[in-house]
Amino acid sequence: MSWQTAPVEPVQITAPGLVLRPWRAADAPAVLAALVDPDIVRWNGQGVTDLAQAAAWITRRSDRSDGSHVSVAVTDATDGTLLGAVSVHQIRDGNAAVGYWTAGPARGRGVASGALRALTGWAFTHLDLHRIELCHAVDNPASCRVATRAGYRWEGTLRESHRYGDGHRHDEHLHARLATDD
């Protein structure tokens, strides 16, 4: 079985009402607005507080040269508004993990689950992955709903497994999808 090590070409994926596309320098103001949101800071701990840091964040997310991750902007298919982000990372030996966030005004509209479903399908097809894991803090029930709606099965609880942006270690739920799942 092969696994991704070469650079990943820029990705553009469409899903109902969404376009997942490469990051652009022009996204910096919207990225900054999203990454200072207290809920995103709590669960993602981005530490982005100005436009220069937002630009650097975009540069890091856009660098696909080592083949270990693919990160894309999630935008509204109608007007191009930045709604969030989704990524597949830790790509190695047919396995990977996913992450995502949704900008405050776009929450509750199915953006994260729709984007996650679309990127997951793409990753299984184009990156020859077998298993993709998703972890979220047990204290973040919205992320649990996203995982379930995107077809990620709950596999268990990892005790105090990750220090989140709030500085505390949290128990996490582990969800996963296999390429062979329905």
Contacts in CASP RR format, 6 or more apart in sequence:
PFRMAT RR
TARGET T0000
AUTHOR 0000-0000-0000
METHOD contacts of the structure
MODEL  1
MSWQTAPVEPVQITAPGLVLRPWRAADAPAVLAALVDPDIVRWNGQGVTD
LAQAAAWITRRSDRSDGSHVSVAVTDATDGTLLGAVSVHQIRDGNAAVGY
WTAGPARGRGVASGALRALTGWAFTHLDLHRIELCHAVDNPASCRVATRA
GYRWEGTLRESHRYGDGHRHDEHLHARLATDD
1 94 0 8 1.000
1 128 0 8 1.000
1 130 0 8 1.000
2 128 0 8 1.000
3 91 0 8 1.000
3 92 0 8 1.000
3 93 0 8 1.000
3 94 0 8 1.000
3 127 0 8 1.000
3 128 0 8 1.000
3 129 0 8 1.000
4 67 0 8 1.000
4 68 0 8 1.000
4 91 0 8 1.000
4 94 0 8 1.000
4 127 0 8 1.000
4 128 0 8 1.000
4 129 0 8 1.000
5 66 0 8 1.000
5 67 0 8 1.000
6 67 0 8 1.000
7 64 0 8 1.000
7 65 0 8 1.000
7 66 0 8 1.000
7 67 0 8 1.000
8 64 0 8 1.000
8 67 0 8 1.000
8 69 0 8 1.000
8 70 0 8 1.000
8 127 0 8 1.000
9 64 0 8 1.000
10 22 0 8 1.000
10 64 0 8 1.000
11 20 0 8 1.000
11 21 0 8 1.000
11 22 0 8 1.000
11 70 0 8 1.000
11 72 0 8 1.000
11 122 0 8 1.000
12 19 0 8 1.000
12 20 0 8 1.000
12 21 0 8 1.000
12 22 0 8 1.000
12 72 0 8 1.000
13 19 0 8 1.000
13 20 0 8 1.000
13 21 0 8 1.000
13 72 0 8 1.000
13 118 0 8 1.000
13 119 0 8 1.000
13 122 0 8 1.000
14 20 0 8 1.000
14 77 0 8 1.000
14 118 0 8 1.000
15 114 0 8 1.000
15 115 0 8 1.000
15 117 0 8 1.000
15 118 0 8 1.000
16 77 0 8 1.000
16 114 0 8 1.000
17 76 0 8 1.000
17 77 0 8 1.000
17 78 0 8 1.000
18 74 0 8 1.000
18 75 0 8 1.000
18 76 0 8 1.000
18 77 0 8 1.000
18 83 0 8 1.000
18 111 0 8 1.000
18 114 0 8 1.000
18 115 0 8 1.000
18 118 0 8 1.000
19 74 0 8 1.000
19 75 0 8 1.000
19 76 0 8 1.000
19 77 0 8 1.000
19 80 0 8 1.000
20 72 0 8 1.000
20 73 0 8 1.000
20 74 0 8 1.000
20 75 0 8 1.000
20 86 0 8 1.000
20 115 0 8 1.000
20 118 0 8 1.000
20 119 0 8 1.000
21 72 0 8 1.000
21 73 0 8 1.000
21 75 0 8 1.000
22 62 0 8 1.000
22 72 0 8 1.000
22 73 0 8 1.000
23 58 0 8 1.000
23 61 0 8 1.000
23 62 0 8 1.000
23 71 0 8 1.000
23 72 0 8 1.000
23 73 0 8 1.000
24 58 0 8 1.000
24 73 0 8 1.000
25 55 0 8 1.000
25 58 0 8 1.000
27 54 0 8 1.000
27 58 0 8 1.000
27 73 0 8 1.000
27 82 0 8 1.000
28 51 0 8 1.000
28 54 0 8 1.000
28 55 0 8 1.000
28 58 0 8 1.000
29 51 0 8 1.000
29 54 0 8 1.000
30 81 0 8 1.000
30 82 0 8 1.000
30 103 0 8 1.000
31 48 0 8 1.000
31 54 0 8 1.000
31 57 0 8 1.000
31 58 0 8 1.000
31 82 0 8 1.000
32 48 0 8 1.000
32 49 0 8 1.000
32 50 0 8 1.000
32 51 0 8 1.000
32 53 0 8 1.000
32 54 0 8 1.000
33 103 0 8 1.000
34 40 0 8 1.000
34 82 0 8 1.000
34 84 0 8 1.000
34 85 0 8 1.000
34 101 0 8 1.000
34 103 0 8 1.000
34 104 0 8 1.000
35 41 0 8 1.000
35 44 0 8 1.000
35 46 0 8 1.000
35 47 0 8 1.000
35 48 0 8 1.000
35 54 0 8 1.000
35 57 0 8 1.000
36 48 0 8 1.000
36 49 0 8 1.000
37 103 0 8 1.000
37 104 0 8 1.000
39 104 0 8 1.000
40 46 0 8 1.000
40 101 0 8 1.000
41 47 0 8 1.000
41 165 0 8 1.000
42 164 0 8 1.000
42 165 0 8 1.000
42 166 0 8 1.000
43 101 0 8 1.000
43 136 0 8 1.000
43 137 0 8 1.000
43 140 0 8 1.000
43 143 0 8 1.000
43 164 0 8 1.000
43 165 0 8 1.000
44 101 0 8 1.000
44 164 0 8 1.000
44 165 0 8 1.000
45 164 0 8 1.000
45 165 0 8 1.000
46 57 0 8 1.000
47 53 0 8 1.000
48 54 0 8 1.000
48 57 0 8 1.000
61 71 0 8 1.000
61 85 0 8 1.000
61 87 0 8 1.000
62 71 0 8 1.000
64 70 0 8 1.000
67 91 0 8 1.000
68 89 0 8 1.000
68 90 0 8 1.000
68 91 0 8 1.000
68 92 0 8 1.000
69 87 0 8 1.000
69 88 0 8 1.000
69 89 0 8 1.000
69 90 0 8 1.000
69 91 0 8 1.000
70 87 0 8 1.000
70 88 0 8 1.000
70 89 0 8 1.000
70 91 0 8 1.000
70 119 0 8 1.000
70 123 0 8 1.000
70 127 0 8 1.000
71 85 0 8 1.000
71 86 0 8 1.000
71 87 0 8 1.000
71 89 0 8 1.000
72 85 0 8 1.000
72 86 0 8 1.000
72 87 0 8 1.000
72 119 0 8 1.000
73 82 0 8 1.000
73 84 0 8 1.000
73 85 0 8 1.000
74 82 0 8 1.000
74 83 0 8 1.000
74 84 0 8 1.000
74 85 0 8 1.000
74 86 0 8 1.000
74 100 0 8 1.000
74 102 0 8 1.000
74 111 0 8 1.000
74 112 0 8 1.000
74 115 0 8 1.000
75 81 0 8 1.000
75 82 0 8 1.000
75 83 0 8 1.000
75 84 0 8 1.000
76 83 0 8 1.000
82 103 0 8 1.000
83 102 0 8 1.000
83 103 0 8 1.000
83 106 0 8 1.000
83 111 0 8 1.000
83 115 0 8 1.000
84 100 0 8 1.000
84 101 0 8 1.000
84 102 0 8 1.000
84 103 0 8 1.000
84 106 0 8 1.000
84 111 0 8 1.000
84 112 0 8 1.000
84 115 0 8 1.000
85 100 0 8 1.000
85 101 0 8 1.000
86 98 0 8 1.000
86 99 0 8 1.000
86 100 0 8 1.000
86 112 0 8 1.000
86 115 0 8 1.000
86 116 0 8 1.000
86 119 0 8 1.000
87 98 0 8 1.000
87 99 0 8 1.000
87 100 0 8 1.000
87 119 0 8 1.000
88 96 0 8 1.000
88 97 0 8 1.000
88 98 0 8 1.000
88 99 0 8 1.000
88 119 0 8 1.000
88 120 0 8 1.000
88 123 0 8 1.000
88 127 0 8 1.000
88 129 0 8 1.000
88 132 0 8 1.000
89 96 0 8 1.000
89 97 0 8 1.000
89 98 0 8 1.000
89 99 0 8 1.000
90 96 0 8 1.000
90 97 0 8 1.000
91 127 0 8 1.000
91 129 0 8 1.000
94 127 0 8 1.000
94 128 0 8 1.000
94 129 0 8 1.000
94 130 0 8 1.000
94 131 0 8 1.000
95 129 0 8 1.000
95 130 0 8 1.000
95 131 0 8 1.000
95 132 0 8 1.000
95 133 0 8 1.000
96 123 0 8 1.000
96 127 0 8 1.000
96 129 0 8 1.000
96 131 0 8 1.000
96 132 0 8 1.000
96 133 0 8 1.000
97 132 0 8 1.000
97 133 0 8 1.000
97 134 0 8 1.000
97 135 0 8 1.000
98 116 0 8 1.000
98 119 0 8 1.000
98 120 0 8 1.000
98 132 0 8 1.000
98 133 0 8 1.000
98 134 0 8 1.000
99 116 0 8 1.000
99 134 0 8 1.000
100 112 0 8 1.000
100 115 0 8 1.000
100 116 0 8 1.000
100 146 0 8 1.000
101 112 0 8 1.000
102 108 0 8 1.000
102 111 0 8 1.000
102 112 0 8 1.000
107 142 0 8 1.000
110 146 0 8 1.000
110 149 0 8 1.000
112 146 0 8 1.000
112 150 0 8 1.000
113 145 0 8 1.000
113 146 0 8 1.000
113 149 0 8 1.000
113 150 0 8 1.000
114 149 0 8 1.000
114 150 0 8 1.000
116 134 0 8 1.000
116 146 0 8 1.000
116 147 0 8 1.000
116 150 0 8 1.000
116 152 0 8 1.000
117 149 0 8 1.000
117 150 0 8 1.000
117 151 0 8 1.000
120 132 0 8 1.000
120 150 0 8 1.000
120 177 0 8 1.000
123 129 0 8 1.000
123 132 0 8 1.000
124 132 0 8 1.000
124 179 0 8 1.000
129 179 0 8 1.000
130 178 0 8 1.000
130 179 0 8 1.000
131 176 0 8 1.000
131 177 0 8 1.000
131 178 0 8 1.000
131 179 0 8 1.000
132 152 0 8 1.000
132 176 0 8 1.000
132 177 0 8 1.000
133 174 0 8 1.000
133 175 0 8 1.000
133 176 0 8 1.000
134 147 0 8 1.000
134 150 0 8 1.000
134 152 0 8 1.000
134 174 0 8 1.000
134 175 0 8 1.000
134 176 0 8 1.000
134 177 0 8 1.000
135 158 0 8 1.000
135 161 0 8 1.000
135 162 0 8 1.000
135 172 0 8 1.000
135 173 0 8 1.000
135 174 0 8 1.000
135 175 0 8 1.000
136 143 0 8 1.000
136 144 0 8 1.000
136 146 0 8 1.000
136 147 0 8 1.000
136 172 0 8 1.000
136 173 0 8 1.000
136 175 0 8 1.000
137 143 0 8 1.000
137 162 0 8 1.000
137 164 0 8 1.000
137 170 0 8 1.000
137 171 0 8 1.000
137 172 0 8 1.000
137 173 0 8 1.000
138 144 0 8 1.000
138 157 0 8 1.000
138 170 0 8 1.000
138 171 0 8 1.000
138 172 0 8 1.000
138 173 0 8 1.000
139 170 0 8 1.000
139 171 0 8 1.000
144 154 0 8 1.000
144 173 0 8 1.000
144 175 0 8 1.000
147 154 0 8 1.000
147 173 0 8 1.000
147 175 0 8 1.000
148 154 0 8 1.000
148 175 0 8 1.000
150 177 0 8 1.000
151 177 0 8 1.000
151 181 0 8 1.000
152 175 0 8 1.000
152 176 0 8 1.000
152 177 0 8 1.000
153 175 0 8 1.000
153 176 0 8 1.000
153 177 0 8 1.000
153 181 0 8 1.000
154 173 0 8 1.000
154 174 0 8 1.000
154 175 0 8 1.000
155 174 0 8 1.000
155 175 0 8 1.000
155 176 0 8 1.000
156 173 0 8 1.000
156 174 0 8 1.000
157 171 0 8 1.000
157 172 0 8 1.000
157 173 0 8 1.000
157 174 0 8 1.000
158 171 0 8 1.000
158 172 0 8 1.000
158 173 0 8 1.000
158 174 0 8 1.000
159 171 0 8 1.000
160 169 0 8 1.000
160 170 0 8 1.000
160 171 0 8 1.000
161 169 0 8 1.000
161 170 0 8 1.000
161 171 0 8 1.000
161 172 0 8 1.000
162 169 0 8 1.000
162 170 0 8 1.000
162 172 0 8 1.000
163 169 0 8 1.000
163 170 0 8 1.000
164 170 0 8 1.000
END
